[in-house]
Amino acid sequence: MLYFKGCTAREKQTTIADATEKLLALAGVDYHTLDEKMCCGSFLLRCGFENEARKQIKKNSEILKNEKIITSCAGCYKTLKSDYKNLDVVHISQLLNQLISQNKLHFKKTDLNVTYHDPCHLARHMGVYDEPRYVIEKVANLVEMENNCENTLCCGAGGGVKSAYPELAGKMAEQRLTQALQTDCDVLISTCPFCKLNLENDDLEVLDLCEFLIKYGGLE
């Protein structure tokens, strides 16, 4: 299996990549990573650079075509799964749920109350709602925000918004954080490095799912 880190987890949110690799190792997953830095092209596609994106996809496809790919980024998952052709791709939340069901990972339940932010690319675009929740509930009590699953609110980071319109991205993050705080949760969890990056704040701990499992899962 190939762990495709993605640009954000590789460059800006390296603790997500580190936590993901620790979990894969603990579960005995035989995986490798790419020696070269590779972008899936999601940012190019979402920002309208279609020609550049297609060149990137063509180049990447030759490298990735025979791999079973794991992603920890919702954007990478959506792009590799739906914008490329015939790639075998699984999001880390899906794989973790599978590994738990196969008794390859064991967690201890805590009294923590947590809420989960559905990333747009994973939830509304790809219909992946259940697996992250199944995994979370092995460790903590899940309390839902007002908007969840297919009705999730965008964190404000995707589609180039954070780069082009940082004030708008900030306001969107504040709106989502308000919903999270209304649940009286201890931790806000997401499954996308972009979301974690934009939702980080001084009032509430924000963690990627893999970081959460490493920190609070009492791994056995």
Secondary structure, 3 states (H helix, E strand, C coil): CEEECCHHHHHCCHHHHHHHHHHHHHCCCCCECCCCCCCCCHHHHHCCCHHHHHHHHHHHHHHHCCCEEEECCHHHHHHHHHHCCCCEEEEHHHHHHHHHHCCCCCCCCCCCEEEEECCCCCCCCCCCCHHHHHHHCCCCEECCCCCCHHHCCCCCCCCCHHHHCHHHHHHHHHHHHHHHHHCCCCEEEECCHHHHHHHCCCCCEEEEHHHHHHHHCCCC
